[in-house]
Amino acid sequence: MSYGTAASACRALLVRDFSLVWRRRGDALNPVLFAVMVVVLFPFALGPEPTALARIAAGTVLVALLLAGLLSLDALFRSDLEDGSLEQLVLSPHPLPLLLACKIAVHWLTTALPLLLVAPLLGELLFLPRPVLPVLLAALALSTPLLSLIGAVCVALTVGMRRSGMLLALLVLPLYVPVLIFAAGACNAAQQGLPVLAPLLWLGAGLALALVLAPLACAAALRISLS
Amino acid sequence: MNPLVLWFHKLGSPPYFYRFAGRLLPWFWGAALIGLAVGLYGGLVAAPSDYQQSDAFRIIYVHVPSAWMSLFIYAFMAVNGFIALVWRIKLSETLAMASAPIGAAFTFICLASGSIWGKPMWGTWWTWDARLTSELVLLFLYLGVLGLYQAIEDRRQAARAAAFLALIGVVNLPIVHFSVNWWNTLHQGSTIKLFGPSLIDSRMLWPLLVMAIATKFLFAASLLSRARVDLLELEAGKDWVRRIALAEDAA
C-alpha cells in the first residue's frame, strides 16, 4: 500500500484547512473584532489625551493582539478532535511534526495575519507615533508566528479537555513573557529614538528556534494527550 | 546483577518504595525539624544584627532558603518528569507531581517574604526587578503544571502531560531570566542588590546554610509523605494496597 509522499500529504492538509476556514470565513474575523474592542476600551479607561495614549500605544496593541491570538488558539485542534481527523493525523505514516507545522502555518495565516493587517488601524486609534509603526509591524511579524508556535504546544497538551480556556491561558502566558518583552522592547526603543535592531534580532532567533523545536514538541504533546 | 543496580530497579516498584519511604520518613522529618529549629534559633537569636538593616535582615533565613528550594524543586520535578516521559517509570511520575505543590509553596513563601522584606528596606511591596519577575513567572509555571495535572482525569496521562509542561518550562526559564534582566536594565540601570560586594559575616552565614540543609530535608520528608499517599491512591485495588489497608483496619 502506498501512502504518497510527505509533500503531497502536507499539500492535502493545507488545502483542507484553508477550505475549512474559507467555508466559515465569518469566524475568521472574530479575533480581529476582539482586538479592536480591547484597544477601544483603553481610551475609555485612561482618558482620551493623545499624549498619554501615545505612550502606551505600542504595548497596548501588542497585548491586545496577544490576547486575541490566545483566544483563537483553542480552535487550532478543536474541530479536528471532534470529527476524529486529529487521530487520523497522529496515526498517519507521515512525520507528525511536519503535518502539525502545516496546521500551525494555516492557523497563523488565517488568524494572526488579519490581526497584523489591522495593527496600523489600532495604532492610529491610540495615536501611535508614525516612526514607531514600522518597528511595531516588524516586531509583530516576528512575534505572532512565535506566539502561534509556542501556543500550539500548550494547546496540544490541553486538547482533550472540555473547558480548557482559563487553563490554556495559565499554561501559555508565562511562556509568552519573553516574546512580549522583546517585542515591546523594540517599540520602546523606537519611541525613544534608540536602535531597535537588537530586540528584533532576538525575536528572529527565538522564531528560528521555535520553528524547529515547537512542531516536534507539539507532536510529542499531542501523542501524550491522545494516548 | 550488581546489587546497587538491583536495589535501584526494586526502588521503582511502588510497594517496595512505599515501605522504603515509610522507613526513611521519621528520620527525614526529625532532621528537618531539628535543622529548622537550630537554623531559626541561629538566625533569629544568635546572629548579630546587620549594621544597615538591623533586625529586619533576619527574614533572609526564610527568604533565601525558599528561593533556593523553589529552583531546586523545579529541577527535581523536571528531572523526574524527563525520566517519566522517557522510561515511563510510574514512580517518577508520582514524584514529579508530588513535588509540584511543595515547589509552588516555597516559591510563594519566597515571594511573600521578599515582599515583606522589601516594604521597610526598599519602601515598596513590589518592584519589577528582574529576579522578582523571574520568580513570579516560576510561580506561574508551577501553577500551570498543577492546573494541567488537576484538569486531566486519567492520573497517569495527567502526570505525563504535566511533566511535559515542566520540561517546556525548563527551556523557558533561562530565556525568561535573560529577557527580564535585559528588559529591566534597559529601563533603570542598576537595581538594589540584595548583597553588596562585602561578604556576609560567618556568624550570619552558618544559620543560612543550616536552613538550606533543613529545607532540603523538609522537602524530602513532605515529598515522601505525599508520594506514599499518591501511590496508594494510584494503586488502589492492587493487592499490596489492600494488605496495607487491612493491616491499618486491624490496628
Interface residues (C-beta under 8 A of the other chain):
Chain A: V153 C154 L157 T158 G160 M161 S164 L167 L170 L171 L173 P174 L175 V177 P178 I181 F182 G185 N188 A189 W202 G206 L213 A217 A220 A221 I224 S225 S227
Chain B: L85 V137 F140 L141 L143 G144 G147 L148 A151 I152 Q157 R160 A161 F164 L165 I168 G169 V171 N172 I175 V176 F178 S179 V180 W182 W183 L186
